[in-house]
Amino acid sequence: MKRHILLIFSLLALSFNIKAQSAETMFKNAVEKLQTYDNIEIAFDYSMINTEVGIYETMEGYGFIKGDAYKLRIMGQDIICNGTTTWVYNADAEEVMISSVDKSDGNGSPLSIIEAYNDNITAKFIDENNGNIKKIEVKTLMSDDNIDRIFVSLDSKTLEIKEIHAFDRDKNEFVYEIKKFVTNQNLPADFFTFKESDYPDAEIIDMR
C-alpha cells in the first residue's frame, strides 16, 4: 500500500498547454516539470475501494518529498526516508522499524516510480467535455507491474490536479483527492532524517 501512496507525490506538477499536446506528451512533460521542484508539500484524502469484497476505507494523508527523500504521515504511521534508509513509526505498537531502501523492489523514491511509468505507458484523454475538468487515462505496458491504470483529473485553466484514481490488477481502486500542494519551501537540512528524540517511548527495531 505504501507504493500506491508514494505514487501520489509523483503526479502533481502539470505546467503546459493542455490543448496543444497529446495525453502521452502531456504526461511525460508533467514528469519533467516535477523534477524541477526542490521540494513538495502535499495534503490529501485517501480512499481504498474494492466493491467485490465490500471494502471502502478513507483517511487523510500528509507529507513532503525532496529528490529521493520523503516524509509521510498516514494510517497512524510516520514514514521517513532519507534516500538510503527508511524509518516507519507505528503509533499503535509504539515501535520504529528501520530498513534499507531497496530500489529494485519498487521502494525507491516516488520519482523513480513515476519515471518507470513515464517510459512504459500509453495515455489518452477521457471526459474532455466535463467543463474545465479534464481527465487523462494512463496505462502501463509493464506486465509485471501491479498498477493497471491511472486516471488523473485536472483543471484545464489552472492546471491543478484535483484527483488521482489508481487501479491495480487485484481490482482495488485507490483514490487521492488533493487538498494542499506547495512547492520549494525552505526545509531544514535534517528534515528527512529520523530523530529518536521525537519518539522517546518507541521501541527501535533495526531490520537492516
N, C-alpha and C positions, 0 to 999 in steps of 0.2 A: 504493500500500500504506500510505503514511503516513496517508491519510484513514481507512482502516479502523482503524489503531492508535489514532488520536486519538479515534475513536468510543468506545473503551473507557472513557475518562475521563468520558464523559457519561452513563453508565448505572449509577452507583454510589451512589445515595442514596435508598433506599426507607425511609420512616418513616411508614407509615399502616396502618390496619387492613385486612389482606388480604381478610377475609371480607365487609367492608361495602361494597366498591366493585367496579365493573366493571373489566375489564382495561384498557380505554382510560382510564378515570378514574384508575386506579392509576398508569399510565404517565405521565400528564400531571402528577399530583401529585409523582411522582418528579423530574420536571424542575424543578418549583417548589422542591422541597426541596434539590435540587442547587445551586441558585443562592444558598442561604443560607450555604453554606460559604465561609469566607475562602480556604482552600486545601485541596488534597487530595494525599496521597502514596499511590502505589499500586505494588505489585509483582505481576506476573502471568506465567503461562506462555502463550505464544502458539503456535498451530499454523495452518498453511495447508494445506488438503486439496483435491485435485481428483482424484477416482477415475478419471475418464475418461482423463487423461494420466499417471496414476501419480505425482502429486505428494503428498508428505507431509513437510512441514517443521515443525520445532518448535524453539522457543528461549525464552529468558527475557527479560522486559521490565521496566523500572522507570522511574518518573517522577513529576512533580509538575504541578499545574495551579493557576493563580490568575487568575480572570477570563479575559482574553484572552491571558494569558501561560502558557507551559508549558515544561517541560524533560523530555526523554525520552532514554533510553539503550536501544538495541536493535539487533541485527544489526551490531555493530561501529560504530555511529553514535551520536553525541551530537546531538540536535536541541534547539536553544534558541530560544525565541521570546518577545519582549517585548511582543507585540501588534501591532507595526508592521513589525518586521524579524525574519527567521529565519536562523539560523546552523546549518549542517549539517556536522559534522566527521566525516570518513571516516577511520577509523584505518588501513585498508589503504593508502589513497592518500596519507595524511598531508596532507590538504588540507581547507580550510574553505570551503564555498560560502555566500555571503551573498546573500539575496534579500529583496525587499519582500513583505509579506503581501498576497495578492490574495483578498479575501473572496468576490468574485464567482465565483472558480474553485474554491470549496469548500475553500480553505486558510485560513479564518478560525479562530477559537478552537473547541475542541471543544464549547463551549456553543452556539455558533451552529449547528453541525452538528446537534446533537440537537434544538434548538429547531425546525429545519425538519421533522424527523420528528414532533415533537410536534403540529405544525399540520396535518400531511398523512398521517395514519396510521389504520389500523384495528388493533384488538388483541383477543385472546381468550385465555382460559386453556386449557391443554392439560396432560395428565398430572397432574390435580389429586389423584389417589389414590395418588401416589407418596410416602407418608409426609409428613414435614414439607416436603419439597422441592416447590415449585410452579414451573411453567413458564408464561411468557407469550409468545405469538407476536405480533410486531408487524410489520405490512406497510405499506410506503409507498404512497401514492396518486400519487406523482410519477412520471410515465412516463419522465422523463429522468434519474432517479437510478439509479446503478449497483447500489446495495444493494437487493435484492428483499425480504428479510425478515430479522428478528432474533428469536432465542429467548433469553430471559433466565430463568435458573434461580435461585431464591432459597429460603432457609429461612423458612417461614411463621411460626416462633416468634421468631427473632432478626431477621428481615427483612434478612439479609445476602445479597448476591449471591454465588453460587458459580461460575457460568459464564455466558458470553455466546457465542452462536453467530450469526455473520452470514453470509448467503448473498448473493452478487452474481449478476448476470444472465449471467456467464460460467461459471456452475456451480462457482465456487470457494467453499469454506467456510472461514471464519476463526473460530477457537476461542480464547477467552480464559478461563483459569481463574485466579480471584482468589486471591492468596496473602497480600496485605497491603493494608489500607485504613485510613489515618489521616487525620484532618481537623484543620484550624485550628491548625497549628503556627506558631511564631514563626520566620519566614524573613527573612533579610537583605533590605534594600531593593533591592540589586542582584543578587538571587538569579537572576533570569531575564534577565540581561544577559551576553553573551558576553565573556570576558576572554582576550585574546591571550596573556597570561602563563601561562594554563593549558595552552596548546598551542604551546610555543615553537618546535617544529620544523615546524609545519604551514604549508603554502602557503595564503595568503589569496586567494580568488577572488571578487571583488565583482561580482555579476550584476545589481545594481540599475540 
